[in-house]
Amino acid sequence: MSETNQALLDVRNLTVKYRTSVREIRALDGVNLQVAKGEIVAVVGESACGKSTLGLSIIGLLPRPPAVVDSGEIHFAGRDLLQVREGEFAALRGTSISMIFQEPMTSLDPVYRVGDQITEAIEVREGKRASRPKGPFQKTNSADTHEMSRGASRILGARIPRSERKRTYSNEAAEALKRVQISDPVDTLEKYPHELSGGMVQRVMIAQALVERPSLLIADEPTSALDVTTQAQVLNLMRGLRDEIGASIIFITHDLAVASRIADRVAVMYAGDVVELAAVGDLFRHPQHPYSLGLIDSFPRQFKDEGRLEAIPGDVPDLRRQIPGCKFSSRCRFVFDRCRVEKPELVEVKPGQKAACFLRYPG
Amino acid sequence: MNEILVVDDLVKYFPLRAGFVDRLRGRRAANIHAVDGVTFSLQNNETLGLVGESGSGKTTLGRAVLMLDPPTSGRITFDGRVITELKGEALRQTRRKMQIVFQNPNSSLDPRARVKDIIAEPLRAFEYDKESLNENLLRVLTAVNLPEDSLTKLPHEFSGGQRQRIAIARALILDPKFIVLDEPTSALDSSIQAQILNLLRMLQEKMKLSYLFITHNVSVVKYMADRVAVMYSGKLVEVGRTRDILEHPLHPYTRALISSVPPLDPGVKAEGVPLSGEVPSAMNPPKGCRFNPRCPYVKEICEREEPELREVAQGHHSACHFAETLLESESPGAASPSGTSRSTDWRGT
């Protein structure tokens, strides 16, 4: 394998299990992944393939228990994140590594104004405040004391002088919203998350990431809850984010087409394994793993009168059981005996393209 | 006439009750204009794809067509009978021939009922032949490719794709002519989605079904539909044959929608300009054309007059004042999800 030393993130042989008293699920099974500085890597796979677990492992938010890291290392900026203690990790989160979640509506705090939440991100970056998981959110704004009475009078429709209603948020906060194409940033800062649409909230999340200036952003299905026209806007913004602050992005998605739009490289995951890792063009034109091929073929792109889709037969395997050999073997149309007993390694089959399939083994 | 369904000027408002505080402030009750004057028809054995974004009213339209939510006004003719005028027993009997499959099989199947009871439930609502019940159950079970021993199992013993097959089997047991498919694959993984889409097409051919296929996914509609209706803010903005709509869209919204769909091939640049702005409020839709606040070609007339859905080219209807101009200018080969070329040889090792 040709590891470059410039990799910002280097995940090596990561195995994560979810263990309860009755069962054990192997969510990640020896995953290797490198992300270079300023690179966008899409992690593509179906539900329960381990793609979110990978994201959570990197940012140190795995729910432990039940999650257990069995083996592996995650090197980021010169240290192994798995060895960093929680107290120190909090200082990394939001400053070096940020995450955007799938459900925009549940990832902002409903009781704080958008402006407060962006200001919080700015303060975390400047070291004025630790990021949230350390302790309860502390208010820094003394103007909040009148909140109750103002809220009550608003319900009754009383007029509050505009000067009193307006709060002051920094220019930087407004600037950040402007950069994610929110048309009236100053008004939006005043609003609560429920007053915004899904697309707007997701843009606020990106604005937050923007002010945090992380070197690595993990985006877990950031556009899956959005309509296509909004999705197109958000994808453009994410690319812009990379260009503007040079952040590396791990873009987790189940949607191949979205991955093809945003990524430089794609990692295809299946049942806890990375089965193919390739530059985006190589993956879509010359997929090397039968699962990648099957996923691409099962994407509808022909008209009704132009014939049938090539669907992958069967279902995703049950990860509670130990699966011998290649996990895709039960659904693979090229399967042969070796696949059922021996697990193929992820090997380089072409320059810059790796696949875990015996068919592609050199020699 | 071989039209199975004719919908004429269908309107569905949901009244909002004015709350106590609203009344104190002198506000009156408002309506949500979920479906606002929709006209279309569906041929026998045809699939009409209904595309639109969330909040456009497509699910409400699907439910209203089945009289699950009685429409506020308008006329629905199903199989030659005006069902909007039917009531009680007469309406119940026509329902035999119309069914629905919902988006999420996890919530549309009773977790505590056995598969045989789930599938037989529509039968029990009518008089049925108890002798042939088992035979009937096995018939639909084979039709959706589930093993026979599924009958005594519970929904949680199945994967998501299999659960959706159960929901489809339930819709088939009464031998319907028409099925509303409301995002039937949106909750499924992409490899399973292809299986279910193929199954639905196979069933349509075999059982001569007509589908109203509701989805937000343009690629899916391309693969499934003979004709497409595009919905925006409670109205149909464009109706026509799938190929015409996707290759030569005659409404600015359809153009924007299609160009927002990412093509699978990273080599193909999606040339569309993403739409700005948001879907308008259904409580207070904009005057004139409902798309005018977001339309890149907006002119003065668009803010004043609401365009009618009219036939612009043969079999191709658009509700845009400037549809003819769009027809002449010709769309820039609107980026529909295109194929990828592949040179990997899959036989050799």
Interface residues (C-beta under 8 A of the other chain):
Chain A: E46 S47 I155 L156 G157 Q181 S183 S197 G199 M200 D227 V228 T229 Q231 A232 Q233 L235 N236 H254 D255 L256 A257 V258 S260 R261 V280 G281 F284 R285 H286 P287 Q288 P290 L293 G294 L295 I296 D297 S298 F299 P300 R301 Q302 F303 K304 R308 L309 E310 A311 I312 P313 D315 V316 F334 F358 L359
Chain B: V21 L24 R25 T47 E53 S54 S159 G160 G161 Q162 D189 S190 S191 I192 Q193 A194 Q195 L197 N198 R201 H216 V218 S219 V220 K222 Y223 M224 A225 D226 T242 R243 L246 A256 L257 S259 S260 V261 P262 P263 L264 D265 P266 G267 A270 G272 P274 L275 S276 G277 E278 V279 S336 P337 S338 G339 T340 S341 R342 S343 T344 W346 T349
